[in-house]
């Protein structure tokens, strides 16, 4: 009901709409409408209420609750169900729990603050309340466990395209799961799965985006390594719109990938990558490999050619410029 109510308010923004009209169009009592209006006001919506005139939406917060996101969602199935939390240790853990409970593909978990988020290799990913995006998407693809890391690369393409659409900022992809602007980290992507022999039952796609933090809000240790959309553009980003656009971009890329394979995504990824054509150092569990990056394989692994002309296939590593 709240999703439809917000939609009605937005459609009539700048004019009053009566409680009677809202109750009839939504099929609920006027008391129910009043309660929902009260809840919206408490969540930051500015709504003018005038007897005999009704309700008028004055302003909306930069929120990421379900009714905020659904104003922008245009996907066929992803993000149609959204579960929102004020503050959580990590949306990934909650998404796993929802998936185990039978949540359908496309169920999205979002939080305004993440206190114990994690990236690759167990690194911390903290998100400041109300300024960043912490989201985990439940997927149920019919893939082998070996194929699931490719979804990280698919997601990276989707996120860079969404950022460019919403903010006009050009972001770069650093293999395998980071998105940068001017060399500073903006987005982290983490793909986890629940599997059985030969089949990935569930994939949890976690995405963390530094959206509206100021330079002061980026911690001292992060300042030389991280940035935000607000720092780079000077403008506040509509987080709900960005989430919806990420879902929209990811959906068509994901469907293309499932239908035609990674080769259809590979060129899009390489066009946005800063890991191609540079001398890189890859720290793997088996040691360090240094070489010129020549691209990625059809499976998404990084190719490094060392000084002796030997090409190494890197499936998982920390990457730095050599």
Secondary structure, 3 states (H helix, E strand, C coil): CHHHHHHHHHHCCCCCECHHHHHHHHCCCHHHHHHHHHHHHHCCCEEEEECCCEEEEEECCCCCCHHHHCCCCCCCCCCCCEEEEEEECCHHHHHHHHHHCCCCCCCEEEEEEECCCECHHHCECCECCCCCEEEEEEECCCECHHHCCHHHHHHHHHHHHHHHHHHCCCCEEECCCEEEECCEEEEEEEEEEEEECCEEEEEEEEEEECCCCCCCCCCCCCCCCECCHHHHHCCCCCHHHHHHHHHHHHHHHHHHHHHHCCHHHHHHHHHHECCCCCEEEEEECCEEEEEEEEEECCCCCEEEECCCCCEEEECCCEEEEC
